[in-house]
């Protein structure tokens, strides 16, 4: 049984798995996702670790670019799977034509998990413009988005986003702000 | 061999395998050579044909999956060859219709009209089963060999441009639903799980 209850136990001196990462994995799993296509990012690596450790039935596939990840996800859906796509906010900018002319045009759903950069406290100015554009861009495409604000709401938020995406056949996005993934830390 | 000759040649060999085909002339030719529910015609997302086929091959290991791509399209997404090399799905075959041109946009040259070599690129990315063919008999022989061996395969078919004679249906949702139904995982069943 997967639950968020197991989180937070340091093992062998390694840092505890963050509770939000356990919640995101539990929510994706409960939402039926067994296929995750991703381009790496630091916070997302926690999610990949939890999948590897606790969910042997989930396959994670590395893509070279976020646009490619959407193509792979579309093929997974055509084959009967419920795909999740994980990327950094900068990567959303790489997906836009695939989002419009493949996922939305064919009404192919996927659940996006987006690790945010460019918000309050961002030290890298190159991350700011795309980070600020994420929500307006998602709105422009009619993609429903939900921010995960707290550890304990992660599972339920992701599960609700999955139900929305795969029920409506329109992608949905869960946003992971740095206030969640790097609390009090350097951005 | 022109692209339509090659497409007819491929079309004759198809049985129950799904085919994901690149937008524009490759899709027009596949439709003209023989429409079937197991053809997934893309109308956009240039560069993603091979990636869509990879996802399908991962989700459906019980089926042989074909990507019918173009040189201009694959050149937009060369990283997909590294992903295929890493995932190594044994049931995937990528056929690249390589005319050295952006055929659908007016026939401008691509780098494969010069030094660029897509078969060598695939090999460098870890795809071991590769070939370049220049006539119908070699193409037919390669397609036959690819059925009897483990993939992933990448076959570059050197072709001349030809004029398409027909266009596939424009309704993207129709294309998808027909395709998923023919694959045995109809979308209505999927949505009912929600």
Interface residues (C-beta under 8 A of the other chain):
Chain A: X32 X35 X37 X59 X61 X62 X63 X64 X65 X67 X68 X70 X71 X72 X73 X74 X75 X76 X77 X78 X79 X80 X81 X82 X83 X97 X98 X100 X101 X102 X105 X106 X107 X108 X163 X166 X167 X169
Chain B: X18 X20 X40 X42 X43 X44 X45 X46 X47 X48 X49 X50 X51 X52 X53 X54 X55 X56 X57 X58 X59 X60 X77 X79 X80 X82 X83 X86 X87 X172 X173 X175 X176 X179 X180 X183 X185 X187 X190 X191 X193 X194
